[in-house]
Amino acid sequence: MTATVFTGTPTITQHLVPTASLNTLEKIGLWFLLLFHRLNKSKDLFLIDDGQVKQSSYQRFEGKDGTLYLGFTTFMPVPADYEVLPNKPWTYAIELNNAVASDNYNS
């Protein structure tokens, strides 16, 4: 995945994290899921049982009250033993590419 920067101007292989607008866990999560989906939605993933799925996909659901919900399926590669390694679990995410999304994700 692309490298991220928190200040300054991102380079061609970096993405600026819009820290001012990411002020809740829900916003951080949705920003990540939408960006990850945008950069990886066309990648096919072949599972051990010969099943083929997209690296990232999402569905739209409408609640009975009319609220729109987005449901995500995201496959993030990690080493087989990441849970017993000494660093924080998320630091073992394996990068998939160096794509950068549009500027809409920078602010």
C-alpha positions in Angstrom: 0.0 0.0 0.0 1.1 3.6 -0.3 3.2 5.2 2.4 1.3 7.9 4.3 2.4 11.3 5.6 0.6 13.4 8.2 1.9 16.8 7.2 3.4 18.4 4.1 2.9 17.4 0.5 2.8 13.8 -0.4 5.0 12.4 -3.1 3.8 10.2 -6.0 4.0 7.1 -3.8 2.6 8.7 -0.6 -0.8 9.6 0.6 -1.7 12.5 2.9 -3.7 11.4 5.9 -6.4 14.1 6.5 -5.9 14.2 10.2 -8.2 17.3 10.7 -11.3 15.4 9.5 -10.5 12.0 11.0 -11.6 12.8 14.5 -13.6 9.7 15.4 -12.8 6.0 15.2 -15.7 5.6 12.8 -14.3 8.2 10.4 -10.8 6.7 10.5 -12.3 3.2 9.9 -14.5 4.3 7.0 -11.6 6.4 5.4 -9.3 3.4 5.6 -11.9 0.9 4.2 -13.0 3.2 1.3 -9.4 4.0 0.4 -8.3 0.4 0.6 -11.2 -0.7 -1.5 -10.6 2.0 -4.1 -6.9 0.9 -4.5 -7.5 -2.9 -4.4 -11.1 -3.5 -5.7 -9.9 -5.0 -9.0 -7.5 -7.5 -7.5 -8.6 -11.1 -7.3 -7.6 -13.3 -4.4 -7.5 -17.1 -4.8 -8.3 -18.9 -1.5 -7.0 -22.3 -0.5 -10.3 -24.0 -1.4 -10.0 -22.6 -5.0 -12.5 -19.9 -4.2 -11.9 -16.6 -5.9 -12.9 -13.3 -4.3 -12.0 -9.7 -4.6 -9.2 -8.3 -2.4 -11.8 -5.7 -1.2 -15.5 -5.3 -1.8 -18.4 -3.5 -0.3 -22.2 -3.7 -0.4 -24.8 -1.1 0.3 -27.7 -1.8 2.7 -30.6 0.3 3.6 -31.9 0.2 7.2 -35.6 0.2 8.0 -35.2 3.8 9.1 -33.8 4.7 5.7 -30.2 5.0 6.9 -27.6 3.8 4.3 -25.0 1.3 5.6 -21.9 0.2 3.8 -20.7 -3.4 4.5 -17.1 -4.2 3.7 -15.2 -7.5 3.0 -11.5 -6.8 3.1 -8.6 -9.3 3.0 -5.4 -8.0 4.5 -2.3 -10.2 4.1 -0.2 -10.8 7.2 2.5 -13.3 8.2 1.2 -16.6 9.5 2.7 -16.0 12.9 1.9 -12.3 13.3 -0.1 -12.9 16.5 3.0 -14.1 18.4 5.5 -11.7 17.0 6.8 -9.0 19.4 5.5 -5.8 17.7 2.0 -4.5 17.5 -0.2 -6.7 15.2 -1.0 -4.0 12.7 2.7 -3.4 12.0 2.9 -6.7 10.2 0.4 -5.8 7.4 2.0 -6.8 4.1 1.9 -4.1 1.5 0.0 -4.8 -1.7 1.0 -2.0 -4.0 2.1 1.6 -4.2 -1.1 3.1 -5.8 -2.3 6.5 -4.6 -6.0 7.4 -4.7 -7.4 10.8 -5.8 -7.0 14.0 -3.8 -10.5 13.4 -2.4 -8.9 11.2 0.2 -6.4 14.0 1.3 -8.9 16.4 2.9 
